[in-house]
């Protein structure tokens, strides 16, 4: 087995073994209540349709998330006076406070991880991660396999020295792609679990039940 095949298998095993904990938690943060709250904290107010587009959730899932957040006092919903068919979702002061607390807790946990890894391993990890993400950005679904000039330009744009590995291998992509010379697509998988929700704050409240755009 070639080293790139072994590396792929090892990465897959690492990610799969951690799926029940780390991966699921990351998915919840990026798709559940925290994701909706981050968008509202940034924009102030949005429609449910805009939140669907921004977070990748389905309309039904957004409706459920907004109902939960409204009961916790994190958001309010009102009918747009200019368009009675639209609902405007607004973050509350309590919602902004919880977003900040959630961010502080997340940052604290990440610093703990780096502390456990140590300075040398952390620096090496971040350098390799930057390179990995840059290469990954060049291999998006439906795009041509990049040549060295394109790779070098992208690395330069990202402020990373382009140093091709001495033992790099030009992996044959034609056998695994929809068409030769193009990067393969990836399935993000189903992500129906939200978890990592924001805690309830204040008394429960009802809502109008409107989730229109």
C-alpha positions in Angstrom: 0.0 0.0 0.0 1.4 3.4 -1.0 2.0 6.0 1.8 -0.8 8.2 0.6 -3.2 5.3 0.8 -2.0 4.5 4.3 -2.3 8.2 5.3 -5.9 8.3 4.0 -6.8 5.2 5.9 -5.2 6.5 9.0 -7.0 9.8 8.8 -10.3 8.1 8.1 -9.8 5.9 11.2 -8.8 8.9 13.4 -11.9 10.8 12.3 -14.2 7.8 12.5 -13.0 6.8 16.0 -13.7 10.3 17.2 -17.0 10.8 15.4 -19.1 9.9 18.4 -17.5 12.7 20.4 -15.4 15.3 18.7 -16.9 15.2 15.2 -20.5 15.2 16.5 -19.8 18.1 18.8 -18.2 20.0 16.0 -21.2 19.3 13.7 -23.6 20.5 16.4 -21.8 23.7 16.9 -21.7 24.4 13.1 -25.2 23.4 12.4 -27.3 23.8 15.6 -28.3 26.6 17.9 -24.8 28.0 18.2 -24.5 28.5 14.4 -27.9 30.3 14.3 -26.8 32.5 17.3 -23.5 33.4 15.7 -25.2 34.5 12.5 -27.7 36.6 14.4 -25.0 38.1 16.6 -23.1 39.1 13.5 -26.1 40.5 11.5 -28.4 41.6 14.3 -31.5 40.3 12.6 -32.3 37.9 9.7 -35.2 36.1 8.2 -35.6 32.3 8.8 -34.9 31.8 5.1 -31.6 33.7 5.4 -30.7 31.5 8.4 -31.4 28.4 6.3 -29.0 29.6 3.7 -26.3 30.7 6.2 -26.3 27.6 8.3 -27.2 24.8 5.9 -30.1 23.6 8.0 -33.5 22.7 6.5 -36.5 25.1 7.0 -38.1 22.7 9.4 -34.9 22.4 11.5 -34.5 26.2 11.6 -38.1 26.5 12.7 -37.4 24.1 15.6 -34.2 25.8 16.5 -35.8 29.3 16.6 -38.7 28.0 18.7 -36.2 26.6 21.3 -34.1 29.8 21.2 -37.2 32.0 21.7 -38.3 30.0 24.7 -34.8 30.5 26.2 -35.1 34.3 25.7 -32.2 34.4 23.2 -34.2 35.7 20.2 -37.5 37.4 19.3 -39.6 37.0 16.2 -41.9 39.5 14.7 -43.8 40.0 11.5 -42.2 42.4 9.1 -44.6 45.4 8.9 -43.4 46.0 5.3 -44.2 42.4 4.3 -46.7 40.5 6.4 -45.5 37.2 5.0 -42.0 37.7 6.3 -40.8 37.0 9.8 -37.8 39.0 11.3 -35.6 37.1 13.8 -33.7 39.4 16.2 -31.1 38.5 18.8 -31.8 39.7 22.3 -29.2 41.2 24.7 -29.3 38.0 26.7 -28.6 36.1 23.4 -25.5 38.3 22.7 -24.3 37.6 26.3 -24.6 33.9 25.8 -22.8 34.0 22.5 -19.9 35.7 24.1 -19.9 33.2 27.0 -20.0 30.3 24.6 -17.1 31.8 22.6 -15.0 32.3 25.7 -15.6 28.7 26.8 -14.7 27.3 23.3 -11.5 29.4 23.2 -10.6 28.2 26.7 -11.0 24.5 25.7 -8.9 25.0 22.6 -6.1 26.7 24.6 -6.2 23.7 26.9 -5.7 21.3 24.0 -2.7 23.3 22.7 -1.3 23.4 26.2 -1.5 19.6 26.4 0.2 19.2 23.0 3.1 21.5 23.9 4.6 24.4 22.0 6.7 22.4 19.5 3.9 20.0 18.5 1.4 22.9 18.4 3.5 24.9 16.0 4.2 21.9 13.8 0.5 21.0 13.8 -0.6 24.6 12.8 2.0 24.8 10.0 0.9 21.5 8.6 -2.8 22.3 9.0 -2.3 25.5 7.0 -0.7 23.6 4.2 -3.4 20.8 4.4 -6.2 23.3 4.2 -4.5 25.2 1.3 -4.1 22.0 -0.7 -7.7 21.0 0.1 -8.9 24.4 -1.2 -7.3 23.7 -4.5 -9.1 20.4 -4.9 -12.8 21.4 -4.8 -15.6 19.4 -6.6 -15.7 20.0 -10.4 -12.5 22.0 -10.6 -9.4 21.0 -12.7 -6.4 19.5 -10.9 -4.1 22.4 -10.2 -0.6 22.7 -11.7 2.4 23.9 -9.8 2.0 27.5 -10.8 -1.5 27.6 -9.5 -0.5 25.8 -6.2 2.4 28.2 -5.7 0.2 31.3 -6.3 -2.4 30.0 -3.8 0.3 29.4 -1.2 1.7 32.8 -1.7 -1.7 34.4 -1.4 -2.2 32.6 1.9 1.2 33.8 3.1 2.7 30.2 3.2 6.0 29.3 1.6 5.4 26.8 -1.2 7.9 24.0 -0.6 6.9 20.9 -2.6 7.6 17.8 -0.6 10.7 16.0 -1.8 8.8 12.6 -1.7 5.5 13.9 -3.0 3.5 11.6 -5.3 1.3 12.7 -8.2 -1.6 10.5 -7.2 -3.6 9.2 -10.2 -7.0 10.8 -9.9 -8.7 9.6 -13.0 -9.8 6.3 -11.5 -11.7 7.9 -8.7 -13.1 11.0 -10.3 -16.3 11.6 -12.3 -14.0 12.8 -15.1 -10.3 12.7 -15.5 -8.4 15.8 -14.4 -11.0 16.9 -11.9 -11.2 16.8 -8.2 -13.7 14.5 -6.6 -16.7 15.7 -4.6 -17.3 14.8 -1.0 -20.4 13.9 0.9 -20.8 15.9 4.1 -23.1 13.2 5.5 -26.3 13.6 7.5 -26.2 15.8 10.5 -29.6 15.7 12.2 -28.3 15.9 15.8 -27.9 19.4 17.2 -26.8 19.1 20.8 -24.4 21.7 22.3 -27.5 24.0 22.6 -27.5 27.2 24.5 -28.8 26.9 28.0 -32.2 28.2 28.9 -32.2 31.7 30.3 -35.2 33.3 32.1 -38.8 32.0 32.0 -40.2 30.1 29.1 -42.0 32.1 26.5 -44.4 31.2 23.8 -44.1 32.3 20.2 -46.3 33.2 17.3 -45.5 30.0 15.4 -44.6 32.0 12.3 -41.4 30.9 10.5 -41.9 32.5 7.2 -39.2 34.4 5.3 
